[in-house]
Amino acid sequence: MLEKKNLKHIGEYVILAVLLEIIIESLNRKSFFAGVGYLFDRPLLFAFNTLIILLTLSVATLFKREVFVASLVSMVWAVFGIANFVILQFRVTPFSAVDFGLIKTAISVSGHYLSVLNIAMIIVAFCLLVFSLLVLYRKAPCHKVRNRKRVVFSYLMVICIAVAIFFIKSTSSSVQALSTNYTNISEAYENYGFAYCFTNSIIDTGISKPDDYSQEKVQNIVNSLENEESSEERPNVIMIQLESFFDTDYLTNVKTSEDPIPVFHNLQKNYSSGLLTVPTVGAGTVNTEFEILTGMRQHDFGVSEYPYKTVLKQTTSESICTDLSELGYSTHCVHNNEATFYGRNKVFANLGFDTFTSIEYMNGTNENPNGWIKDDILTEEIIKTLDSTDGPDFTFGITVQSHGKYDVVSDKEYEIKVTGASEGKESQYEYYVSQIADVDRMIGELISELEKRDEKTLLVLYGDHLPSLDITELELKNKNLYQTQYVTWNNFGLEKIDKGLYSYQLYPTMLDYIDIHQGVITKYHQQTRRNTDEYKDGLTTLAYDLFYGDNYAYNGYKPFVPTNIKMGTDEFEITGIKKYDSHYIVSGKGFTPYTKIYFNEDKLETEFIDSEHVCVYEDIAQTESEDAEADVIAAYMVDEDGIVLSQSRPEVFEEVLVD
């Protein structure tokens, strides 16, 4: 029989867990009444989430500093709830365990979302939290002696809660649903609760091994594919991922004073196009990118997982790049943002790219009011990739200009007016529309440049996800938050074929249009009847086999190796140094504002002049000792965080110095 003090002790923990659950769910739903309503609408799920919180709290009973540990655990849950609330203000997808791996990425873009005051408040709040924990550690009561009965009670409490969680998880179909049937992670957090979904995002990673995975199963899939030969015609293929781009005509209430994307609409009328179902909404660009480049489904991975931050950091993959490379294509990526964003500078080598031109390798860039680099720079850089080789090219462009946030304070009067937006959103929509209008002009300029070239070219453009403008399904004509649009252009008379696609089907479909059939994943999409359970199951099996299995589809070994990826398409080197009274002028090729000059591995104070000249303000003192090694000077390309992306061929100082 439990003593009264033990019952009271348990009751205190239960009350604390219930209060935390109400607070967390209120933040998750952005409404206190909705948080309380969750208790009555879904009592079993509310209880299940409360038990998860209670389990973490009950661990405190195992410590002498029980009050401190319980307070610490409570603070962690509260911080998670607040973090989820804040994140939901900027994107549609909620806070999950994968966000810890994206902290560096989040910091790099925080200036676009947070003011200096916001950042200062976060720092102050963090300092106050740490200070409070230190004070609590010193002042909170502490059990000096823990007798055997109390220890047994603590362990029994933890075990009983864990058993209750396991029992509900194994017997309740509603609780099991997230593991097997989530398609909308935002809805999952609302339906199943934050604590469960967040915990599941920690545990559920990678692709679960299919029940029937075997060498025979994989070989049956591969053997069912015909060995279809690809055409000898090898047109250039350009795919451009348009950040947060979608046709506002799909909004039921929003109207614009003029068409913001006339080029895009003209392409829809004259070339193959359709709706594109993507795996994310409001954010998560690289998950759409993953599906586009690999032909595999992000849905097969863990809840909220970003394969760029997990499996692709350490292994290679079949992709459109590897398939086209086997046919003699050179593969390039152009992105007007930092190379290290989402770790692309590392991941792209595992996906088979030959070159990667990021913002660090571009000159003549301009910023929009939100601080993102305008997309007009991409036309020149994409053409550079086509000029850099004699054979056919695959170029993957990634835009950034129309990235959120959209409540930009600006005195600018936008040319295109917006009406019908929900209250308080008018200015955000006008800013957004002005940005996609600029993107549309870039598309027109790129096509004009491509029309001048005597090379067959297929251009594919698509939106990666809807913008983070709090759009609801009811506001969309197609009633689907996970659908954007894709359009194409070509200069060699391809038949117009309009069809809806999933993002993982886009590249195999486009290659099929130009009679290219290379690679296991490509052929699987092209030859298997889609929209069936067998089709999806087979794709999951192939993805598991490639990333986590025994590579049966590739004769037992992985044929893909990381490329020796070159940053930028221009040559990057020092050709000479001229000394003046107060400074040096370093001459060379491929310089940008991100170029830094080093002398004997010490960074010098420099100023960018143009693509062929950098000014050095420090005196370069040569080594005087006869026994010393020769002095070396080099140019490094360094990003905003000081990470070295590439370097020029080091030169002996005396060989390049020109008096």
JOWOQUI-V673634 format. One record per pair of residues at least 24 apart in sequence whose C-alpha atoms are under 6 Angstrom apart, sorted by sequence separation. I is the first residue (numbers start at 0). GAP is how many residues later the second one is. If there is no record, write none. Layout:
BEGIN
i=I gap=GAP
i=I gap=GAP
END
This chain:
BEGIN
i=331 gap=24
i=333 gap=24
i=374 gap=24
i=461 gap=24
i=587 gap=24
i=293 gap=25
i=460 gap=25
i=586 gap=25
i=292 gap=26
i=374 gap=26
i=460 gap=26
i=586 gap=26
i=292 gap=27
i=373 gap=27
i=459 gap=27
i=585 gap=27
i=372 gap=28
i=459 gap=28
i=585 gap=28
i=20 gap=29
i=371 gap=29
i=458 gap=29
i=584 gap=29
i=321 gap=30
i=458 gap=30
i=584 gap=30
i=320 gap=31
i=457 gap=31
i=583 gap=31
i=17 gap=32
i=457 gap=32
i=583 gap=32
i=599 gap=32
i=16 gap=33
i=401 gap=33
i=456 gap=33
i=582 gap=33
i=598 gap=33
i=312 gap=34
i=315 gap=34
i=316 gap=34
i=582 gap=34
i=598 gap=34
i=311 gap=35
i=597 gap=35
i=16 gap=36
i=597 gap=36
i=16 gap=37
i=596 gap=37
i=596 gap=38
i=595 gap=39
i=595 gap=40
i=594 gap=41
i=594 gap=42
i=593 gap=43
i=593 gap=44
i=23 gap=57
i=27 gap=57
i=26 gap=58
i=330 gap=62
i=332 gap=62
i=334 gap=62
i=328 gap=63
i=329 gap=63
i=330 gap=63
i=331 gap=63
i=332 gap=63
i=333 gap=63
i=334 gap=63
i=328 gap=64
i=330 gap=64
i=332 gap=64
i=375 gap=66
i=378 gap=67
i=67 gap=69
i=572 gap=75
i=571 gap=76
i=64 gap=77
i=63 gap=78
i=63 gap=79
i=576 gap=79
i=575 gap=80
i=576 gap=80
i=577 gap=80
i=578 gap=80
i=575 gap=81
i=576 gap=81
i=577 gap=81
i=61 gap=92
i=60 gap=93
i=92 gap=93
i=206 gap=93
i=206 gap=94
i=205 gap=95
i=205 gap=96
i=204 gap=97
i=203 gap=98
i=57 gap=100
i=95 gap=102
i=200 gap=102
i=96 gap=104
i=96 gap=105
i=54 gap=106
i=48 gap=146
i=48 gap=147
i=235 gap=156
i=237 gap=156
i=239 gap=156
i=242 gap=156
i=235 gap=157
i=236 gap=157
i=237 gap=157
i=238 gap=157
i=239 gap=157
i=240 gap=157
i=241 gap=157
i=242 gap=157
i=235 gap=158
i=237 gap=158
i=239 gap=158
i=242 gap=159
i=256 gap=159
i=242 gap=160
i=256 gap=160
i=255 gap=161
i=255 gap=162
i=254 gap=163
i=254 gap=164
i=253 gap=165
i=253 gap=166
i=252 gap=167
i=253 gap=167
i=260 gap=176
i=287 gap=176
i=259 gap=177
i=260 gap=179
i=284 gap=179
i=280 gap=184
i=281 gap=184
i=280 gap=185
i=281 gap=185
i=281 gap=186
i=91 gap=190
i=90 gap=191
i=90 gap=192
i=322 gap=195
i=322 gap=196
i=280 gap=201
i=277 gap=204
i=276 gap=205
i=276 gap=206
i=275 gap=207
i=360 gap=207
i=275 gap=208
i=295 gap=208
i=274 gap=209
i=275 gap=209
i=294 gap=209
i=274 gap=210
i=354 gap=210
i=356 gap=210
i=273 gap=211
i=291 gap=211
i=351 gap=211
i=353 gap=211
i=354 gap=211
i=355 gap=211
i=356 gap=211
i=273 gap=212
i=290 gap=212
i=291 gap=212
i=349 gap=212
i=354 gap=212
i=355 gap=212
i=272 gap=213
i=290 gap=213
i=348 gap=213
i=272 gap=214
i=348 gap=214
i=271 gap=216
i=348 gap=216
i=245 gap=217
i=270 gap=217
i=244 gap=218
i=270 gap=218
i=267 gap=219
i=236 gap=220
i=238 gap=220
i=241 gap=220
i=243 gap=220
i=234 gap=221
i=235 gap=221
i=236 gap=221
i=237 gap=221
i=238 gap=221
i=239 gap=221
i=240 gap=221
i=241 gap=221
i=242 gap=221
i=243 gap=221
i=234 gap=222
i=238 gap=222
i=243 gap=222
i=243 gap=223
i=251 gap=223
i=250 gap=224
i=251 gap=224
i=271 gap=224
i=273 gap=224
i=275 gap=224
i=250 gap=225
i=251 gap=225
i=270 gap=225
i=271 gap=225
i=272 gap=225
i=273 gap=225
i=274 gap=225
i=275 gap=225
i=276 gap=225
i=277 gap=225
i=249 gap=226
i=271 gap=226
i=273 gap=226
i=275 gap=226
i=276 gap=226
i=249 gap=227
i=362 gap=229
i=359 gap=234
i=104 gap=236
i=245 gap=238
i=230 gap=284
i=229 gap=285
i=229 gap=286
i=229 gap=287
i=214 gap=337
i=90 gap=377
END
